[in-house]
Amino acid sequence: MLPEASVNQKWLIKKPRISRLFYARNSSLSSKLDSRIHHIQNVTMSYPFLVFASINGFIAVALGAFAAHGLQSRLTPELLNTFQTGVQYQMYHALALFGVGLLMVNSPNAILPKYSGYLFLIGIILFSGSLYVLSLTGIRWLGAITPVGGLALLAAWGLLFWFAVTGTVK
């Protein structure tokens, strides 16, 4: 059992052993670091679509490079083309998610862009994800999932259109 700590030193117990001495000697640095971590957590929670966009963009670039360099000799041209289609649509809609994230920064209470962003995310997972699995495994019935993802992407674009036309916030 840990000994009772004073109110000012309770945070020292939670820090890793190596950093306790460092933070104890540099308490102003510790408070700056804690405020930066809190700020990063707030930004991540406030702008999730910017985070989703960056993750999807990263994955699209990585999978595109993987397809170009690692799959070219292993897949038939038809399956490689299917994989590349998934990569292209993931990148297009990662950019759309980025746009939704920027809309949410300017209009944080707007509902339609938020729903649109979630539909983009679902569409990316279902559309591109099913194309990735289909081309890597050759399981043809997964092609039935792809149109559902396409419908989610179309619905997301439709909601963005409606938001642009009406300017409805709620």
GIJO-V231252 format. One record per residue. N is the residue number from 1. RES is the residue in one letter. PSI is psi as a letter, one per 40 degrees, with the letter a starting at -180 (none if undefined). D_LAST is the distance of its C-alpha to the last C-alpha in Angstrom with 2 decimals. Layout:
n->N res->RES psi->PSI d_last->D_LAST
n->N res->RES psi->PSI d_last->D_LAST
This chain:
n->1 res->M psi->h d_last->51.96
n->2 res->L psi->i d_last->50.70
n->3 res->P psi->i d_last->52.18
n->4 res->E psi->h d_last->50.05
n->5 res->A psi->i d_last->48.36
n->6 res->S psi->i d_last->47.70
n->7 res->V psi->d d_last->44.16
n->8 res->N psi->e d_last->44.37
n->9 res->Q psi->e d_last->45.66
n->10 res->K psi->d d_last->43.44
n->11 res->W psi->d d_last->41.41
n->12 res->L psi->d d_last->44.73
n->13 res->I psi->d d_last->45.16
n->14 res->K psi->e d_last->42.00
n->15 res->K psi->i d_last->42.90
n->16 res->P psi->i d_last->45.14
n->17 res->R psi->d d_last->48.83
n->18 res->I psi->d d_last->49.41
n->19 res->S psi->e d_last->46.69
n->20 res->R psi->d d_last->47.49
n->21 res->L psi->d d_last->50.41
n->22 res->F psi->d d_last->48.56
n->23 res->Y psi->d d_last->45.63
n->24 res->A psi->d d_last->48.04
n->25 res->R psi->d d_last->49.87
n->26 res->N psi->g d_last->46.75
n->27 res->S psi->d d_last->44.42
n->28 res->S psi->d d_last->42.68
n->29 res->L psi->d d_last->42.04
n->30 res->S psi->d d_last->40.72
n->31 res->S psi->d d_last->38.18
n->32 res->K psi->d d_last->37.09
n->33 res->L psi->d d_last->36.80
n->34 res->D psi->d d_last->34.86
n->35 res->S psi->d d_last->32.37
n->36 res->R psi->d d_last->32.02
n->37 res->I psi->d d_last->31.45
n->38 res->H psi->d d_last->28.80
n->39 res->H psi->d d_last->27.11
n->40 res->I psi->d d_last->27.29
n->41 res->Q psi->d d_last->25.78
n->42 res->N psi->d d_last->22.85
n->43 res->V psi->d d_last->22.29
n->44 res->T psi->d d_last->22.58
n->45 res->M psi->d d_last->20.03
n->46 res->S psi->d d_last->17.59
n->47 res->Y psi->g d_last->17.98
n->48 res->P psi->d d_last->18.89
n->49 res->F psi->d d_last->18.31
n->50 res->L psi->d d_last->20.91
n->51 res->V psi->d d_last->23.21
n->52 res->F psi->d d_last->22.69
n->53 res->A psi->d d_last->23.37
n->54 res->S psi->d d_last->26.52
n->55 res->I psi->d d_last->27.79
n->56 res->N psi->d d_last->27.36
n->57 res->G psi->d d_last->28.97
n->58 res->F psi->d d_last->31.82
n->59 res->I psi->d d_last->32.39
n->60 res->A psi->d d_last->32.41
n->61 res->V psi->d d_last->35.01
n->62 res->A psi->d d_last->37.05
n->63 res->L psi->d d_last->37.12
n->64 res->G psi->d d_last->37.96
n->65 res->A psi->d d_last->40.87
n->66 res->F psi->d d_last->41.92
n->67 res->A psi->d d_last->42.03
n->68 res->A psi->d d_last->43.97
n->69 res->H psi->d d_last->46.49
n->70 res->G psi->d d_last->46.70
n->71 res->L psi->e d_last->45.94
n->72 res->Q psi->d d_last->47.69
n->73 res->S psi->e d_last->51.00
n->74 res->R psi->d d_last->49.66
n->75 res->L psi->i d_last->47.41
n->76 res->T psi->i d_last->48.34
n->77 res->P psi->d d_last->46.96
n->78 res->E psi->d d_last->44.73
n->79 res->L psi->d d_last->43.18
n->80 res->L psi->d d_last->42.91
n->81 res->N psi->d d_last->41.06
n->82 res->T psi->d d_last->38.65
n->83 res->F psi->d d_last->38.10
n->84 res->Q psi->d d_last->37.54
n->85 res->T psi->d d_last->34.94
n->86 res->G psi->d d_last->32.98
n->87 res->V psi->d d_last->33.37
n->88 res->Q psi->d d_last->32.27
n->89 res->Y psi->d d_last->29.09
n->90 res->Q psi->d d_last->28.29
n->91 res->M psi->d d_last->28.79
n->92 res->Y psi->d d_last->26.78
n->93 res->H psi->e d_last->23.76
n->94 res->A psi->d d_last->24.39
n->95 res->L psi->d d_last->23.97
n->96 res->A psi->d d_last->20.72
n->97 res->L psi->d d_last->19.54
n->98 res->F psi->d d_last->20.77
n->99 res->G psi->d d_last->18.68
n->100 res->V psi->d d_last->15.51
n->101 res->G psi->d d_last->16.78
n->102 res->L psi->d d_last->17.26
n->103 res->L psi->d d_last->13.78
n->104 res->M psi->d d_last->12.59
n->105 res->V psi->d d_last->15.27
n->106 res->N psi->d d_last->14.10
n->107 res->S psi->g d_last->10.31
n->108 res->P psi->e d_last->10.42
n->109 res->N psi->e d_last->7.00
n->110 res->A psi->h d_last->5.55
n->111 res->I psi->d d_last->5.40
n->112 res->L psi->d d_last->7.52
n->113 res->P psi->d d_last->10.17
n->114 res->K psi->d d_last->10.55
n->115 res->Y psi->d d_last->11.31
n->116 res->S psi->d d_last->13.35
n->117 res->G psi->d d_last->15.26
n->118 res->Y psi->d d_last->16.20
n->119 res->L psi->d d_last->17.32
n->120 res->F psi->d d_last->19.33
n->121 res->L psi->d d_last->20.94
n->122 res->I psi->d d_last->21.85
n->123 res->G psi->d d_last->23.12
n->124 res->I psi->d d_last->25.25
n->125 res->I psi->d d_last->26.75
n->126 res->L psi->d d_last->27.57
n->127 res->F psi->c d_last->28.59
n->128 res->S psi->d d_last->30.41
n->129 res->G psi->d d_last->31.49
n->130 res->S psi->d d_last->33.13
n->131 res->L psi->d d_last->34.87
n->132 res->Y psi->d d_last->36.20
n->133 res->V psi->d d_last->37.56
n->134 res->L psi->d d_last->38.93
n->135 res->S psi->d d_last->40.82
n->136 res->L psi->d d_last->42.17
n->137 res->T psi->d d_last->43.27
n->138 res->G psi->e d_last->43.92
n->139 res->I psi->h d_last->42.31
n->140 res->R psi->d d_last->41.41
n->141 res->W psi->e d_last->39.33
n->142 res->L psi->e d_last->36.55
n->143 res->G psi->e d_last->35.96
n->144 res->A psi->d d_last->34.30
n->145 res->I psi->d d_last->31.40
n->146 res->T psi->d d_last->30.82
n->147 res->P psi->d d_last->29.25
n->148 res->V psi->d d_last->26.67
n->149 res->G psi->d d_last->25.64
n->150 res->G psi->d d_last->25.74
n->151 res->L psi->d d_last->23.40
n->152 res->A psi->d d_last->20.87
n->153 res->L psi->d d_last->21.31
n->154 res->L psi->d d_last->20.95
n->155 res->A psi->d d_last->17.73
n->156 res->A psi->d d_last->16.35
n->157 res->W psi->d d_last->17.60
n->158 res->G psi->d d_last->16.17
n->159 res->L psi->d d_last->12.56
n->160 res->L psi->d d_last->13.37
n->161 res->F psi->d d_last->14.96
n->162 res->W psi->d d_last->12.13
n->163 res->F psi->d d_last->9.89
n->164 res->A psi->d d_last->13.09
n->165 res->V psi->d d_last->13.84
n->166 res->T psi->d d_last->10.80
n->167 res->G psi->f d_last->9.25
n->168 res->T psi->h d_last->5.73
n->169 res->V psi->d d_last->3.79
n->170 res->K psi->none d_last->0.00
